[in-house]
Amino acid sequence: ENSMLTLGVTPTFNIDKHLTLSDHFSYNLVNSNEKYYIPINGVPDYYVSSVNAYRENEVRSLYSHQNSIENDAKIEWNNQYNAHSIGAFAGVRMQIENYKLNSQLGYNTGSDKTPFMSSTLLNAQTTGINDKWKSIAMYAQANYNYKERYFFQGNLTAETSSRFGKEAPGMKLFGAKWGLFPAVQASWVLSNESWMANIVPVNYLKITTGYDISGNDDIDVLAARSYFKAATFLNSISGLTLGGIGNTEIQWETTRRFNAGIETHLFNNRLSLDFNYFKSQTSNLLTLQELNFISGLDNNWSNGGKMQNTGFDITAIVKALDIKDFTWEFGASAGHYKNEVTALPDGENYIDTHVYGATIRTAVGHAANLFYGYKTDGIFTTTEAADNAGLYTLAANGITKNYFKAGDMKFIDTNGDHEINEKDEQVIGNPNPDLYGNVFTSFTYKRIRLDFNFNYSLGNDVYNYMRSQLESGSRFLNQTTSLLNRWQVEGQETDIPRITFDDPMGNSRFSDRWIENGSYFRLKTVTLSYELPLQSQFIQGLQFWIQANNLFTVTKYLGSDPEFSMTSSVIGQGIDIGSLAQSRSLIIGMKINL
């Protein structure tokens, strides 16, 4: 059960014809209430590793509350001096986020008729989150325009975030550390020059270039603070344990970006083209660094390292028909980027992050956040093939050799020593797409408009975590029907290994078996709208519309939805943990302009 409330208001006060004062206020509220139950009847007892025992049933309850407040107050001035247009604005933007979550888990309620937390008999536990985050930005921008030919723009933003440490470098103001982020941009509209007047095919031509510095604060809200959290010891004793070691010097990740672009309209505005190129350098990368095991923690946030990004995006729009009351337009956009890590903290050559059984490697000289694991070459279909390969893993004692047999995965032995271990791991996937964008078309007849919008992503790899759990064949959990094709007899040709409890040979380890092509092409939205003709002193416009979302998707990806996001962090890019797929929906709305 989910509920959402969104409020927004933007009052504007015109002090005179040149000076305007405005304020935008918005409030968002999202409440979620979820219940989850695994029954006794129809489901066998199952092993729960966290309590080291078998349980008859399971009950979960979750409640979350999230609200955000944003306020942006701005004063703006514009004036015209003959051929010179000058404008400027300045403002203060404040954002406050609050997120609370309470989750309970318990086992053995005694009966399917009492699937409630209050009936839990064993190992009841509760966890919670209470995150708060604030940011304030002060900004100013100046614009200059000469005869609609030459445009210049400069702005400066000073921003502070509660996510960063008090000892972080930067400008200190009002007891907080601020980051300074300037930007400049210049444009030249060549088509407004007199010498372009006789070039008939070109209706509009503009070139733009700019340079800006921006900051990123996408880290845990407690990254700069040491804190304790509740914990349960020996499944029965409640207490506190160290939850994190704060980095009081953590600061903004900074990106310096150069961009250049060209925009043109051709053939009586029948064809529009827009191309942009960018190159950026990012320093003080925000990274999760693994800690020594004696700390009792896995990792903490720190700054360090550098990364370079280059890329482009291009958009083309064609007005195919424009006759009387009917018009038809179609177009497409495409984008591509390539990143390379040029340095890492403390001179490290690589950093590994472990998420949902996957190893995410960021290494100098390579793209960030690559999937790093084992490559496979099918299945050992016969005992003879397995014996000839002579591959093995070492037991926990470090001496006993366990040889791969018929029906096991054939992992690539990269160093040729016949032992399959971490030395054989390599890059097995890249979550970054080769190309992404959208395709769109619209039809307009009088006051009726029909829009189709498709989006796509090509060449990105996805780690299907759900498949790694539902096709591992190693535990007493429900499995997919693909395991009906598992290896069972000598000589059987299949791509599913034999089933063995607890997977002693590691057939289900993180490998390219779980990496899939995440490319897709999706009909994202179809919108039909009608604008009602009105002549009213109070209502300037009235529009009715109906929109269908996610009608179909073309993809070879086996997961529920190729268009997903595990988290907002780039570390979770390309990892599908089985989140609920985007549903088909139908929305009916009305828009009133006052």
Secondary structure, DSSP 8 states (H G I E B T S, - for coil): -EEEEEEEE--EEESSSSEEEEEEEEEEEEEEEEEEEE-STTS--EEETTTTEEES-EEEEEEEEEEEEEEEEEEEEEEEETTEEEEEEEEEEEEEEEEEEEEEEEE--S-TT--SGGG--EEEEEEEEEEEEEEEEEEEEEEEEETTTEEEEEEEEEEEETTS-TT-SSEEETTEEEEEEEEEEEEEEGGGSGGGTT-TTEEEEEEEEEEEEEEE--S-TTTT--EEEEEEETTTEEEEEEEE---TT---EEEEEEEEEEEEEETTTTEEEEEEEEEEEEES-EEEEE--GGGS-SEEEEE--EEEEEEEEEEEEEEEEEETTEEEEEEEEEEEEEEEEEE-GGG-SEEEEEETTEEEEEETTS-SSEEEEB-EEEE--SHHHHHHHT-EEE-TTSS-EEE--TTSEEE--TTSSSB-SGGG-EEEE--S-SEEEEEEEEEEETTEEEEEEEEEEES-EEEEHHHHHHS---SSS---GGGGGB--STT---SB----TT-TT-TTSSBGGGEEE--EEEEEEEEEEEEE----SS-SEEEEEEEEEEEEEEE---SS-SS--S-SSGGGTTEE--------EEEEEEEEE-
